[in-house]
Amino acid sequence: MKREAPSSARRSLSLFREARFRRLWITGGLGWMVRWLEILSIALYALEVSGSAFVVASMMFARTLPTVLLGGLTGVVAERFDRRTLMAFGLAGMCINAALLAAFGLAGALSLWHVAAGAALSGVFWCMEYSVRRTLVADVAGVERMGNATAIDSATHHFTRLVGPLSGGLLYTTLGLPGAYVISTVLYAVAFVSVLGLAPAAKRPVAAGASWLHSLREGFGQVRGHRLIAGTLAVTVTLNLFGFPCLSMIPVIGESRLGLGPAAIGVLIAMDGAGALAGTMLIAVLVRPSLYTRIYVTGSALLLVMILALGLSAHFWLSLAIMLTAGLGFAGFAAMQSAILLSHTPSEKRPLLMGVLTLCIGAGPIGLLHIGLLAEWLGAPRAVAITAIEGLVVLGVVLFVWPELRGARRRPSAESESHGKAPRPDA
């Protein structure tokens, strides 16, 4: 046990010695910075213009809708085309999108439908995050460093969740939504230049005559053939239905219950990122494969419990502590999700499985509509508390159906015995 932490730390440091990993890391960090900057700014703008919790949730719905429509196809696209080129085209498109919205805003012609359309286009780019960029990260890391790479990636993500809302709240107060889009344009442009420096990725052969539908079925075949993968995706669906949509209500809770302005709401959201950053940095140093599922499940449950507590809290300082602790839970979920899936999947099948993961994340828009309607009916705090309780109940059912997630060994079925190998709960 004592030797594990230094060994894990050395594996993490070795990744930064590779130029390809550094460029992928920088690109991911810049993209996430834009994402959190825009999410808060758009939510504040929608609340200011409409005063409706449902409209705020609808802006997030527009951003996540492409995952429902396109999520399953992203893995097939990533399998058949050069992933570096896909990243470059996506970043260029997002740069143009942000520049146009900034121009509309500076001209005083920006309206809610422009913002919603821009959010939907951004969602198309984010559909490719798992199948394209994270698959490239996995290829660079290899199986031994998979947990370290995903933890570093998640730590960077959470750092941007800390900085993005803080800067977003201040930017919105001083420059409004157009200022956020100007910053987005610059950051997307820098990420685009970083991607251009990547060496072309080695193309994996696709079976002759294999149709897109056949490739899509192969991706789902990876789920059917491995219970731990199926259980991990079930937790993903649960959190995207009943967990993450609740975070879209933080600006509403901050304004209506806590009486906060844009900058203070940014601080509240940033506490989630601070807790997640601390948790992920710890995971990056101490993680080992035998702990992947325990960290994943514990983090998921902690996140839902803290969301429930947030719905019940009426005090700013208590809410800050709750959000900080929620970030620790988010760290366990986010860092280990990709690590579990990628480490149990052959490298040539990873883009397809990441496409299935994106489709599971597509449960988010349904969750956003659910909590948006509840918030209109019962108010945002009650809606958040009720949704968190629903999530905890469903998570309990998932853990019962897939005991592998709890580290329990399931008795091999006749089908698995016929393949000569029993399912494994952990690598």
Secondary structure, DSSP 8 states (H G I E B T S, - for coil): -TTHHHHHHHHHHHHTTSHHHHHHHHHHHHHHHHHHHHHHHHHHHHHHHH--HHHHHHHHHHHHHHHHHHHHHHHHHHHHS-HHHHHHHHHHHHHHHHHHHHHHHHTT---HHHHHHHHHHHHHHHHHIIIIIIHHHHHHHTTTTHHHHHHHHHHHHHHHHHHHHHHHHHHHHHTHHHHHHHHHHHHHHHHHHHHHTS---------TT--HHHHHHHHHHHHHT-HHHHHHHHHHHHHHHHTHHHHTTHHHHHHHTS---HHHHHHHHHHHHHHHHHHHHHHHHH--GGGHHHHHHHHHHHHHHHHHHHHH---HHHHHHHHHHHHHHHHHHHHHHHHHHHHTS-GGGHHHHHHHHHHHHTTHHHHHHHHHHHHHHH-HHHHHHHHHHHHHHHHHHHHHH-GGGGT------HHHHHTT----S--
